[in-house]
Amino acid sequence: MRTDTTVRDVMHREFLGASESDALTEAAALLVEEVTDCAVVLRGGEAVGRLAARDALEAVLDGRSTDASADGGEAGAPSGDSSVTTVGDVMRPPLPTVAPDDALSAVEERFVADGVSRVVVVDDGETVGVVTARDSLAAAPTRTATAGTPAGEPGVTPEGAEGARLEANATTAPDAARGSERARTAASTDASGASTQGVCEVCGALAPELADANGQAVCPNCREV
């Protein structure tokens, strides 16, 4: 049986990177274009920080607010133009790092312990990829199925399992709200109903417990905001 899924098996080798000297507005535009909530800030091949979409948005909005105040204030007031603000001005400390051959199960523990939704993969001092909490959750069914497959019979579906899936699909009501609730429950509980980890729908972090807030499954930190 295989239970040796590693970081190398699931990591993204292509990821959004930025330099400390990049203009914040340009980096923010890349975040939108690439549909991601975080960029890895690189100095050469070394990850030295991270730019979160929320931080970029706050900095851009603060710049606009300062511009408006300056326009209505005294002559010579600072413009506060956010276009001169760089990524290095607003970046956060670097994300935790892991090695390509680290076990994925150990990385999952880092997600929860460090309260982050992604880690940087480093090989021989070079940043070579990233792994997100969603990658880990997506790999979980594969690991479970692989571990439960008898040796010498890879990919064999246990008898009756396919029929059970078809029956479940046939009886599932097409209700988006109920579907969302089932998804949140599946992410936060196992088959016995015991609490497990899940991904916060606000910040994307992997958390040991989720709660419903305004129709979203959120972690304790986002629930307090």
Salt bridges, closest charged atoms under 4 A:
ASP4 OD1 - ARG2 NE 2.91
GLU20 OE1 - ARG43 NE 2.85
ASP37 OD1 - ARG118 NH2 2.51
ASP55 OD2 - ARG92 NE 2.54
ASP101 OD1 - ARG8 NH2 2.87
GLU108 OE2 - ARG143 NH2 2.69
ASP114 OD2 - ARG110 NE 3.09
ASP135 OD1 - HIS12 NE2 2.91
GLU162 OE1 - ARG165 NH2 2.34
GLU181 OE1 - ARG184 NH2 2.67
GLU201 OE2 - ARG184 NH1 3.96
ASP212 OD1 - ARG184 NH2 3.34
